[in-house]
Amino acid sequence: MLGIIAGAGDLPFAVAEAAMDEGKSVFILALKGVVEESDFAAYPHASVSVGELGKIISTFKDAGCANIT
């Protein structure tokens, strides 16, 4: 599973769609205060603050992410 850190803009969506087109699973981590978590409702996702590094790592690990972008 590919973990995607999502900030503003279209790049997180483009990466997610490209990965899924290649048959990969994705998990999106939306950054609180930067994006709306609801923007990622179509994908497996969670939302954390940018300063919560430990939570970011554990959230991706709990989701089964082997790669993070």
Backbone as CSV, one residue per row, in Angstrom:
resi,resn,N_x,N_y,N_z,CA_x,CA_y,CA_z,C_x,C_y,C_z
1,MET,0.841,-1.174,0.000,0.000,0.000,0.000,0.886,1.237,0.000
2,LEU,0.481,2.226,-0.782,1.215,3.477,-0.882,0.567,4.512,0.024
3,GLY,1.341,5.078,0.936,0.873,6.152,1.797,1.190,7.491,1.157
4,ILE,0.188,8.365,1.098,0.351,9.669,0.451,0.067,10.765,1.475
5,ILE,1.041,11.645,1.680,0.837,12.804,2.536,0.221,13.892,1.663
6,ALA,-0.979,14.335,2.027,-1.728,15.262,1.184,-1.745,16.667,1.753
7,GLY,-1.119,17.571,0.998,-1.213,18.992,1.267,-2.134,19.597,0.214
8,ALA,-2.007,20.881,0.008,-2.879,21.580,-0.936,-2.538,21.217,-2.380
9,GLY,-3.501,21.393,-3.243,-3.290,21.178,-4.669,-3.790,19.837,-5.157
10,ASP,-3.564,19.594,-6.430,-4.067,18.394,-7.098,-3.106,17.215,-7.067
11,LEU,-1.871,17.431,-6.643,-0.867,16.372,-6.705,-1.259,15.113,-5.925
12,PRO,-1.785,15.220,-4.715,-2.159,13.982,-4.001,-3.175,13.137,-4.768
13,PHE,-4.126,13.812,-5.412,-5.129,13.093,-6.203,-4.484,12.431,-7.416
14,ALA,-3.586,13.141,-8.079,-2.912,12.595,-9.261,-2.066,11.381,-8.893
15,VAL,-1.357,11.467,-7.779,-0.535,10.338,-7.335,-1.417,9.151,-6.987
16,ALA,-2.506,9.413,-6.265,-3.423,8.334,-5.874,-4.019,7.648,-7.098
17,GLU,-4.481,8.434,-8.052,-5.097,7.857,-9.245,-4.078,7.067,-10.065
18,ALA,-2.868,7.593,-10.202,-1.830,6.886,-10.961,-1.483,5.566,-10.283
19,ALA,-1.363,5.579,-8.966,-1.046,4.351,-8.242,-2.168,3.325,-8.390
20,MET,-3.401,3.794,-8.276,-4.529,2.860,-8.401,-4.647,2.321,-9.818
21,ASP,-4.303,3.137,-10.812,-4.295,2.664,-12.207,-3.281,1.542,-12.409
22,GLU,-2.235,1.540,-11.572,-1.221,0.484,-11.625,-1.569,-0.688,-10.715
23,GLY,-2.757,-0.644,-10.114,-3.214,-1.744,-9.278,-2.763,-1.673,-7.831
24,LYS,-2.208,-0.545,-7.425,-1.739,-0.390,-6.053,-2.849,0.162,-5.166
25,SER,-2.814,-0.212,-3.903,-3.717,0.360,-2.914,-3.088,1.634,-2.384
26,VAL,-3.931,2.602,-2.001,-3.425,3.855,-1.454,-4.098,4.170,-0.121
27,PHE,-3.392,4.941,0.698,-3.936,5.485,1.945,-3.452,6.922,2.019
28,ILE,-4.396,7.850,2.165,-4.051,9.267,2.158,-4.097,9.837,3.570
29,LEU,-3.057,10.558,3.919,-2.984,11.257,5.191,-3.147,12.746,4.900
30,ALA,-4.327,13.280,5.221,-4.637,14.684,4.970,-4.090,15.538,6.109
31,LEU,-3.382,16.599,5.785,-2.800,17.471,6.796,-3.838,18.472,7.292
32,LYS,-4.165,18.375,8.583,-5.143,19.288,9.200,-4.678,20.729,9.036
33,GLY,-5.619,21.589,8.741,-5.307,22.997,8.572,-4.772,23.348,7.203
34,VAL,-4.481,22.336,6.406,-3.978,22.562,5.050,-5.037,22.147,4.034
35,VAL,-5.666,21.008,4.280,-6.721,20.492,3.400,-7.902,20.029,4.240
36,GLU,-9.028,19.895,3.612,-10.213,19.356,4.267,-10.203,17.837,4.136
37,GLU,-10.355,17.153,5.255,-10.363,15.691,5.230,-11.455,15.170,4.302
38,SER,-12.575,15.876,4.238,-13.697,15.436,3.400,-13.342,15.405,1.917
39,ASP,-12.313,16.147,1.509,-11.887,16.112,0.102,-11.405,14.721,-0.309
40,PHE,-11.039,13.914,0.675,-10.465,12.594,0.398,-11.413,11.455,0.770
41,ALA,-12.696,11.766,0.864,-13.691,10.775,1.280,-13.733,9.550,0.365
42,ALA,-13.328,9.697,-0.881,-13.368,8.582,-1.834,-12.214,7.601,-1.644
43,TYR,-11.279,7.937,-0.769,-10.091,7.110,-0.550,-9.994,6.706,0.915
44,PRO,-9.326,5.599,1.220,-8.997,5.323,2.619,-8.099,6.470,3.096
45,HIS,-8.420,7.051,4.241,-7.676,8.233,4.669,-7.793,8.466,6.176
46,ALA,-6.957,9.374,6.642,-7.000,9.885,8.014,-6.503,11.322,7.944
47,SER,-6.625,12.033,9.068,-6.190,13.413,9.115,-5.362,13.650,10.368
48,VAL,-4.199,14.265,10.215,-3.337,14.583,11.356,-2.716,15.964,11.143
49,SER,-2.263,16.562,12.229,-1.557,17.842,12.155,-0.128,17.595,11.699
50,VAL,0.419,18.573,11.004,1.769,18.433,10.459,2.806,18.237,11.564
51,GLY,2.558,18.737,12.766,3.515,18.604,13.858,3.464,17.291,14.599
52,GLU,2.572,16.405,14.211,2.403,15.132,14.904,3.149,14.005,14.191
53,LEU,4.468,14.118,14.126,5.267,13.146,13.380,5.043,11.715,13.863
54,GLY,5.029,11.511,15.163,4.809,10.166,15.689,3.478,9.598,15.256
55,LYS,2.443,10.434,15.271,1.117,9.982,14.853,1.078,9.721,13.352
56,ILE,1.797,10.531,12.596,1.859,10.318,11.145,2.451,8.943,10.851
57,ILE,3.562,8.638,11.488,4.221,7.350,11.268,3.334,6.196,11.709
58,SER,2.736,6.294,12.886,1.909,5.195,13.385,0.639,5.027,12.556
59,THR,0.085,6.124,12.044,-1.115,6.023,11.206,-0.807,5.270,9.920
60,PHE,0.308,5.605,9.277,0.693,4.879,8.067,0.995,3.416,8.389
61,LYS,1.680,3.148,9.485,2.004,1.774,9.855,0.725,0.975,10.114
62,ASP,-0.220,1.571,10.847,-1.490,0.906,11.143,-2.297,0.628,9.876
63,ALA,-2.140,1.498,8.869,-2.850,1.310,7.607,-2.184,0.278,6.707
64,GLY,-0.984,-0.167,7.094,-0.285,-1.179,6.301,0.536,-0.612,5.160
65,CYS,0.901,0.650,5.247,1.677,1.277,4.184,3.132,0.823,4.214
66,ALA,3.610,0.369,3.078,4.998,-0.028,2.951,5.832,1.073,2.327
67,ASN,5.176,1.953,1.573,5.846,3.069,0.907,5.068,4.346,1.184
68,ILE,5.799,5.445,1.343,5.165,6.733,1.626,5.703,7.760,0.652
69,THR,4.802,8.578,0.117,5.212,9.635,-0.817,4.560,10.941,-0.440
